[in-house]
Amino acid sequence: MSVPYETAAYEPPESPESPEEHLMRLLGRALNSFELPDETIRQLDCALAHDGSLHSAHHSAGLHRETYRHTWLLADGSAVTLWELVHNTTPGGEPQHEVYVDEEELRTATARLALPPDTPDFELPVQVQLSPAPAPRHSYVPDASADHARRLLRRAENPDRPGADLAARLATASAHRITQAFGGPGRARSARIGFSLYEHAFLLRDGAEVSLWEVEHTATPDGRHMCEVYVSEDTARLAMERRAAQVSP
């Protein structure tokens, strides 16, 4: 028991990008990315999934304009959309990229482009399909989670604690939550022996969830406090029983 996410064709990258990589690539090519609100960037730092699609296009006499819709799914189930405007200022010139947080800003930017008014525009209705991402098991707190994981593993004293591979995955943690699990070993009878079991659940940037199980106890020869960390609840509880048996009369 525990308590308390001929038109110019949109070309996706050849290999899958993480939501963070997709965002960084978009911001890196946009001339006005510095104008985006800090709050929007903070929200997108914890995105679980993303999707990009061509929204509309307009071509005439060597000038062109395309707009793209980029949508990210956040951990709380909400979505954030950025609008990318791609255009050239002279026939055959290099494309320029701009990014905006809403369609009104996009329309204002589009209106200033020197495209003949008698050229028909067309819209491509696109139903954005986000990559499927399971709902998180926990509600998480985005608070220096990768550092929390590092400190937890550093203080673990058991030889069979999680190894370097899992530590590397946890370095991408974007949020975490700690809950206490009840029900200790039945063989620890001494009043000086205490056991506590905690689940440290981490939400990674790719949307995966990883839990570490921390056993805190004083079942040591000199009664000092000791911390052990395991990758499953069952393994942690077996370790508690083993420790309790070692100190029981």
Beta strands, then each sheet from edge to edge (+ up, - down):
strand 1: 49-60
strand 2: 63-73
strand 3: 79-87
strand 4: 96-100
strand 5: 122-123
strand 6: 173-181
strand 7: 195-204
strand 8: 209-217
strand 9: 226-230
sheet 1: 4+ 3- 2+ 1- 5+
sheet 2: 6+ 7- 8+ 9-
end
